[in-house]
């Protein structure tokens, strides 16, 4: 069952990194689904960064950066599956 864990707030297309505002914790290695208008895909979280520091896990309320497999847009929703 998919559980909403955050929302995309920004996307850096040149480096393929999304900024996510978390409402639940996330751990590197989690499988997530990103869903938005006309797009939906799943991926494994390979890395999480906060203020350019690599993290193994991020907590509720964190704004984190993560590499994404496909382009995303602000307001896309991130689910843990």
Residue pairs with C-beta under 8 A, 6 or more apart in sequence:
1 81
2 33
2 79
2 80
2 81
3 24
3 79
3 80
3 81
4 23
4 24
4 77
4 78
4 79
5 22
5 23
5 24
5 25
5 26
5 32
5 78
5 79
5 80
6 20
6 21
6 22
6 23
6 24
6 26
6 77
6 78
7 20
7 21
7 23
7 75
7 76
7 77
7 78
8 18
8 19
8 20
8 34
8 36
8 72
8 73
8 74
8 75
8 76
8 77
8 78
9 19
9 20
9 21
9 63
9 74
10 18
10 19
10 74
11 17
11 18
11 19
11 68
11 71
11 72
11 73
11 74
12 18
12 19
13 71
16 67
16 68
16 69
16 71
17 65
17 66
17 67
17 68
18 34
18 65
18 66
18 68
18 72
18 76
19 63
19 64
19 65
20 26
20 63
20 64
20 65
20 66
20 78
21 63
22 58
22 59
22 60
22 61
22 62
22 63
22 64
23 60
23 61
24 60
24 80
25 57
25 58
25 59
25 60
26 32
26 45
26 48
26 57
26 58
26 64
26 80
27 45
27 48
27 56
27 57
27 58
28 45
28 46
28 47
28 48
28 55
28 56
28 57
29 44
29 45
30 44
30 45
30 80
31 42
31 43
31 44
31 45
31 80
31 81
32 42
32 43
32 44
32 45
32 78
32 79
32 80
32 81
33 40
33 41
33 42
33 78
33 79
33 81
34 40
34 41
34 42
34 43
34 68
34 70
34 72
34 76
34 77
34 78
34 79
35 76
35 77
35 79
36 72
36 73
36 75
36 76
36 77
37 73
39 70
39 71
39 72
39 76
41 69
41 70
42 81
43 68
43 69
45 66
46 66
46 67
47 54
47 66
47 67
48 54
48 55
48 56
48 57
48 58
48 64
48 65
48 66
49 55
49 64
49 65
49 66
50 58
50 62
50 63
50 64
50 65
55 64
58 64
